Amino acid sequence: MGLKTPGPIVWVVGKVFFFTQIFKTGWIIFLFLIPKKGLKNKVFLNGKKKKLSKNKSKT
C-alpha cells in the first residue's frame, strides 16, 4: 500500500499541473492575439473612414 499510494497522487498532481500550464499558456496566447486582432480592425476601420472622407471632399 505504501508504495502504491504515491503513484495516483503524483499522477493527479501531474495532471492538474499539466492542465494549469496549458491554461496559463493558452490565456497568455489569448491575451496576445485578441488585442492584435482588435488593433488590426481599428486600423482597418480608420483607414476606411479616411478613404470615405477623402472621397467626400473630392465630390
MMTF fields as JSON, N, C-alpha, C and O atoms, coordinates in Angstrom:
{
  "mmtfVersion": "1.0.0",
  "mmtfProducer": "UNKNOWN",
  "numBonds": 235,
  "numAtoms": 236,
  "numGroups": 59,
  "numChains": 1,
  "numModels": 1,
  "chainsPerModel": [1],
  "groupsPerChain": [59],
  "chainIdList": ["A"],
  "bondAtomList": [4, 2, 8, 6, 12, 10, 16, 14, 20, 18, 24, 22, 28, 26, 32, 30, 36, 34, 40, 38, 44, 42, 48, 46, 52, 50, 56, 54, 60, 58, 64, 62, 68, 66, 72, 70, 76, 74, 80, 78, 84, 82, 88, 86, 92, 90, 96, 94, 100, 98, 104, 102, 108, 106, 112, 110, 116, 114, 120, 118, 124, 122, 128, 126, 132, 130, 136, 134, 140, 138, 144, 142, 148, 146, 152, 150, 156, 154, 160, 158, 164, 162, 168, 166, 172, 170, 176, 174, 180, 178, 184, 182, 188, 186, 192, 190, 196, 194, 200, 198, 204, 202, 208, 206, 212, 210, 216, 214, 220, 218, 224, 222, 228, 226, 232, 230],
  "bondOrderList": [1, 1, 1, 1, 1, 1, 1, 1, 1, 1, 1, 1, 1, 1, 1, 1, 1, 1, 1, 1, 1, 1, 1, 1, 1, 1, 1, 1, 1, 1, 1, 1, 1, 1, 1, 1, 1, 1, 1, 1, 1, 1, 1, 1, 1, 1, 1, 1, 1, 1, 1, 1, 1, 1, 1, 1, 1, 1],
  "groupList": [{"groupName": "MET", "atomNameList": ["N", "CA", "C", "O"], "elementList": ["N", "C", "C", "O"], "formalChargeList": [0, 0, 0, 0], "bondAtomList": [1, 0, 2, 1, 3, 2], "bondOrderList": [1, 1, 2], "singleLetterCode": "M", "chemCompType": "L-PEPTIDE LINKING"}, {"groupName": "GLY", "atomNameList": ["N", "CA", "C", "O"], "elementList": ["N", "C", "C", "O"], "formalChargeList": [0, 0, 0, 0], "bondAtomList": [1, 0, 2, 1, 3, 2], "bondOrderList": [1, 1, 2], "singleLetterCode": "G", "chemCompType": "PEPTIDE LINKING"}, {"groupName": "LEU", "atomNameList": ["N", "CA", "C", "O"], "elementList": ["N", "C", "C", "O"], "formalChargeList": [0, 0, 0, 0], "bondAtomList": [1, 0, 2, 1, 3, 2], "bondOrderList": [1, 1, 2], "singleLetterCode": "L", "chemCompType": "L-PEPTIDE LINKING"}, {"groupName": "LYS", "atomNameList": ["N", "CA", "C", "O"], "elementList": ["N", "C", "C", "O"], "formalChargeList": [0, 0, 0, 0], "bondAtomList": [1, 0, 2, 1, 3, 2], "bondOrderList": [1, 1, 2], "singleLetterCode": "K", "chemCompType": "L-PEPTIDE LINKING"}, {"groupName": "THR", "atomNameList": ["N", "CA", "C", "O"], "elementList": ["N", "C", "C", "O"], "formalChargeList": [0, 0, 0, 0], "bondAtomList": [1, 0, 2, 1, 3, 2], "bondOrderList": [1, 1, 2], "singleLetterCode": "T", "chemCompType": "L-PEPTIDE LINKING"}, {"groupName": "PRO", "atomNameList": ["N", "CA", "C", "O"], "elementList": ["N", "C", "C", "O"], "formalChargeList": [0, 0, 0, 0], "bondAtomList": [1, 0, 2, 1, 3, 2], "bondOrderList": [1, 1, 2], "singleLetterCode": "P", "chemCompType": "L-PEPTIDE LINKING"}, {"groupName": "ILE", "atomNameList": ["N", "CA", "C", "O"], "elementList": ["N", "C", "C", "O"], "formalChargeList": [0, 0, 0, 0], "bondAtomList": [1, 0, 2, 1, 3, 2], "bondOrderList": [1, 1, 2], "singleLetterCode": "I", "chemCompType": "L-PEPTIDE LINKING"}, {"groupName": "VAL", "atomNameList": ["N", "CA", "C", "O"], "elementList": ["N", "C", "C", "O"], "formalChargeList": [0, 0, 0, 0], "bondAtomList": [1, 0, 2, 1, 3, 2], "bondOrderList": [1, 1, 2], "singleLetterCode": "V", "chemCompType": "L-PEPTIDE LINKING"}, {"groupName": "TRP", "atomNameList": ["N", "CA", "C", "O"], "elementList": ["N", "C", "C", "O"], "formalChargeList": [0, 0, 0, 0], "bondAtomList": [1, 0, 2, 1, 3, 2], "bondOrderList": [1, 1, 2], "singleLetterCode": "W", "chemCompType": "L-PEPTIDE LINKING"}, {"groupName": "PHE", "atomNameList": ["N", "CA", "C", "O"], "elementList": ["N", "C", "C", "O"], "formalChargeList": [0, 0, 0, 0], "bondAtomList": [1, 0, 2, 1, 3, 2], "bondOrderList": [1, 1, 2], "singleLetterCode": "F", "chemCompType": "L-PEPTIDE LINKING"}, {"groupName": "GLN", "atomNameList": ["N", "CA", "C", "O"], "elementList": ["N", "C", "C", "O"], "formalChargeList": [0, 0, 0, 0], "bondAtomList": [1, 0, 2, 1, 3, 2], "bondOrderList": [1, 1, 2], "singleLetterCode": "Q", "chemCompType": "L-PEPTIDE LINKING"}, {"groupName": "ASN", "atomNameList": ["N", "CA", "C", "O"], "elementList": ["N", "C", "C", "O"], "formalChargeList": [0, 0, 0, 0], "bondAtomList": [1, 0, 2, 1, 3, 2], "bondOrderList": [1, 1, 2], "singleLetterCode": "N", "chemCompType": "L-PEPTIDE LINKING"}, {"groupName": "SER", "atomNameList": ["N", "CA", "C", "O"], "elementList": ["N", "C", "C", "O"], "formalChargeList": [0, 0, 0, 0], "bondAtomList": [1, 0, 2, 1, 3, 2], "bondOrderList": [1, 1, 2], "singleLetterCode": "S", "chemCompType": "L-PEPTIDE LINKING"}],
  "groupTypeList": [0, 1, 2, 3, 4, 5, 1, 5, 6, 7, 8, 7, 7, 1, 3, 7, 9, 9, 9, 4, 10, 6, 9, 3, 4, 1, 8, 6, 6, 9, 2, 9, 2, 6, 5, 3, 3, 1, 2, 3, 11, 3, 7, 9, 2, 11, 1, 3, 3, 3, 3, 2, 12, 3, 11, 3, 12, 3, 4],
  "groupIdList": [1, 2, 3, 4, 5, 6, 7, 8, 9, 10, 11, 12, 13, 14, 15, 16, 17, 18, 19, 20, 21, 22, 23, 24, 25, 26, 27, 28, 29, 30, 31, 32, 33, 34, 35, 36, 37, 38, 39, 40, 41, 42, 43, 44, 45, 46, 47, 48, 49, 50, 51, 52, 53, 54, 55, 56, 57, 58, 59],
  "secStructList": [7, 6, 6, 6, 6, 2, 2, 2, 2, 2, 2, 2, 2, 2, 2, 2, 2, 2, 2, 2, 2, 2, 2, 2, 2, 2, 2, 2, 2, 2, 2, 2, 2, 2, 2, 2, 2, 2, 2, 2, 2, 2, 2, 2, 2, 2, 2, 2, 2, 2, 2, 2, 2, 2, 2, 2, 2, 2, 7],
  "xCoordList": [0.841, 0.0, 0.88, 0.624, 1.921, 2.795, 3.43, 3.629, 3.752, 4.387, 3.359, 3.666, 2.143, 1.127, 0.465, 0.117, 0.285, -0.449, 0.22, -0.5, 1.539, 2.121, 1.849, 1.751, 1.729, 1.516, 0.34, 0.536, -0.892, -2.064, -1.996, -2.432, -1.452, -1.334, -0.424, -0.761, 0.719, 1.667, 1.008, 1.172, 0.26, -0.419, -1.447, -1.512, -2.248, -3.276, -2.617, -3.024, -1.596, -0.884, -0.265, -0.329, 0.332, 0.923, -0.112, 0.126, -1.273, -2.362, -2.818, -2.959, -3.048, -3.507, -2.474, -2.821, -1.203, -0.116, -0.075, 0.072, -0.208, -0.191, -1.311, -1.089, -2.516, -3.67, -3.536, -3.916, -2.992, -2.804, -1.784, -1.939, -0.746, 0.264, -0.367, -0.127, -1.177, -1.869, -2.777, -2.809, -3.512, -4.441, -3.685, -4.114, -2.558, -1.751, -1.236, -1.383, -0.633, -0.079, -1.203, -1.06, -2.32, -3.488, -3.988, -4.322, -4.04, -4.515, -3.564, -4.004, -2.252, -1.242, -1.396, -1.388, -1.538, -1.727, -3.004, -3.024, -4.078, -5.38, -5.227, -5.725, -4.537, -4.343, -3.49, -3.697, -2.532, -1.669, -2.402, -2.246, -3.208, -3.858, -5.023, -5.165, -5.859, -7.076, -6.756, -7.347, -5.845, -5.541, -4.995, -5.308, -4.186, -3.632, -4.762, -4.763, -5.722, -6.875, -7.668, -8.078, -7.883, -8.623, -7.924, -8.572, -6.602, -5.828, -5.912, -6.064, -5.814, -5.909, -7.261, -7.339, -8.327, -9.676, -9.828, -10.42, -9.301, -9.385, -8.653, -9.173, -7.455, -6.654, -7.391, -7.44, -7.96, -8.693, -9.894, -10.142, -10.64, -11.824, -11.415, -12.062, -10.358, -9.865, -9.435, -9.704, -8.765, -8.346, -9.551, -9.534, -10.598, -11.822, -12.464, -12.874, -12.549, -13.161, -12.385, -12.982, -11.063, -10.216, -10.46, -10.563, -10.553, -10.803, -12.152, -12.281, -13.157, -14.508, -14.51, -15.118, -13.841, -13.803, -13.076, -13.456, -12.039, -11.304, -12.216, -12.222, -12.983, -13.901, -14.965, -15.326, -15.459, -16.497, -15.927, -16.606, -14.708, -14.102, -13.867, -13.936, -13.595, -13.362, -14.64, -14.601, -15.764, -17.031, -17.579, -18.633],
  "yCoordList": [-1.208, 0.0, 1.264, 2.218, 1.24, 2.415, 2.788, 3.967, 1.765, 2.037, 2.432, 3.213, 1.897, 2.15, 3.525, 4.133, 4.025, 5.288, 6.509, 7.352, 6.648, 7.84, 7.923, 9.019, 6.783, 6.755, 7.606, 8.571, 7.274, 8.058, 9.522, 10.404, 9.778, 11.164, 11.953, 13.061, 11.38, 12.032, 12.231, 13.277, 11.221, 11.282, 12.416, 13.191, 12.502, 13.555, 14.929, 15.852, 15.062, 16.34, 16.714, 17.866, 15.727, 15.953, 16.414, 17.343, 15.751, 16.129, 17.555, 18.355, 17.865, 19.21, 20.248, 21.278, 19.97, 20.877, 21.051, 22.164, 19.934, 19.939, 20.818, 21.635, 20.648, 21.426, 22.911, 23.78, 23.195, 24.602, 25.262, 26.43, 24.529, 25.061, 25.359, 26.417, 24.421, 24.614, 25.834, 26.667, 25.934, 27.056, 28.385, 29.368, 28.407, 29.631, 30.049, 31.206, 29.113, 29.432, 29.823, 30.754, 29.106, 29.427, 30.831, 31.574, 31.192, 32.522, 33.601, 34.657, 33.34, 34.298, 34.493, 35.622, 33.383, 33.449, 34.221, 35.073, 33.914, 34.577, 36.085, 36.877, 36.476, 37.894, 38.571, 39.746, 37.836, 38.405, 38.539, 39.541, 37.525, 37.517, 38.489, 39.187, 38.55, 39.372, 40.86, 41.483, 41.462, 42.881, 43.145, 44.176, 42.233, 42.386, 42.431, 43.277, 41.521, 41.496, 42.784, 43.369, 43.226, 44.461, 45.66, 46.513, 45.726, 46.823, 46.805, 47.854, 45.627, 45.497, 45.995, 46.733, 45.59, 46.01, 47.525, 48.161, 48.1, 49.549, 50.29, 51.258, 49.838, 50.467, 50.348, 51.299, 49.176, 48.919, 49.848, 50.442, 49.969, 50.838, 52.298, 53.038, 52.715, 54.088, 54.375, 55.449, 53.402, 53.533, 53.714, 54.555, 52.93, 53.03, 54.401, 55.034, 54.856, 56.156, 57.278, 58.195, 57.204, 58.217, 58.242, 59.311, 57.058, 56.96, 57.572, 58.297, 57.271, 57.797, 59.32, 59.999, 59.853, 61.309, 61.969, 63.062, 61.322, 61.856, 61.898, 62.875, 60.83, 60.761, 61.849, 62.463, 62.082, 63.102, 64.491, 65.323, 64.743, 66.06, 66.313, 67.458, 65.264, 65.401, 65.822, 66.679, 65.227, 65.498, 66.881, 67.27],
  "zCoordList": [0.0, 0.0, 0.0, -0.735, 0.845, 0.959, -0.372, -0.665, -1.186, -2.468, -3.53, -4.431, -3.426, -4.453, -4.321, -5.333, -3.097, -2.91, -3.566, -4.102, -3.552, -4.178, -5.683, -6.234, -6.341, -7.794, -8.242, -8.981, -7.813, -8.233, -7.815, -8.555, -6.632, -6.142, -7.082, -7.5, -7.407, -8.321, -9.682, -10.311, -10.132, -11.433, -11.453, -12.408, -10.384, -10.284, -10.221, -10.928, -9.369, -9.245, -10.59, -11.018, -11.246, -12.566, -13.575, -14.347, -13.562, -14.483, -14.215, -15.14, -12.947, -12.562, -12.992, -13.57, -12.707, -13.085, -14.597, -15.102, -15.314, -16.78, -17.322, -18.216, -16.778, -17.244, -16.886, -17.671, -15.695, -15.309, -16.233, -16.59, -16.62, -17.533, -18.891, -19.472, -19.397, -20.679, -20.583, -21.489, -19.482, -19.286, -19.247, -19.852, -18.532, -18.424, -19.793, -20.188, -20.516, -21.836, -22.789, -23.581, -22.708, -23.539, -23.26, -24.183, -21.991, -21.587, -22.083, -22.536, -22.0, -22.476, -23.982, -24.472, -24.714, -26.17, -26.481, -27.369, -25.736, -25.909, -25.708, -26.508, -24.64, -24.339, -25.413, -25.718, -25.987, -27.021, -28.347, -29.045, -28.702, -30.012, -30.1, -31.105, -29.07, -29.128, -29.318, -30.199, -28.529, -28.762, -30.16, -30.755, -30.696, -32.042, -33.065, -33.959, -32.931, -33.836, -33.712, -34.715, -32.476, -32.225, -32.855, -33.463, -32.709, -33.279, -34.795, -35.421, -35.391, -36.848, -37.335, -38.317, -36.648, -37.02, -36.897, -37.769, -35.828, -35.614, -36.726, -37.28, -37.049, -38.106, -39.435, -40.216, -39.684, -40.925, -41.027, -42.077, -39.93, -39.911, -40.084, -40.826, -39.414, -39.536, -40.973, -41.509, -41.587, -42.983, -43.89, -44.789, -43.66, -44.459, -44.28, -45.253, -43.034, -42.737, -43.426, -43.989, -43.382, -44.017, -45.523, -46.124, -46.128, -47.568, -47.919, -48.905, -47.099, -47.334, -47.223, -48.05, -46.219, -46.027, -47.203, -47.624, -47.734, -48.885, -50.11, -50.859, -50.304, -51.44, -51.345, -52.349, -50.143, -49.933, -50.226, -50.829, -49.81, -50.017, -51.516, -51.964, -52.285, -53.732, -54.453, -55.336, -54.083, -54.79, -54.449, -54.953]
}
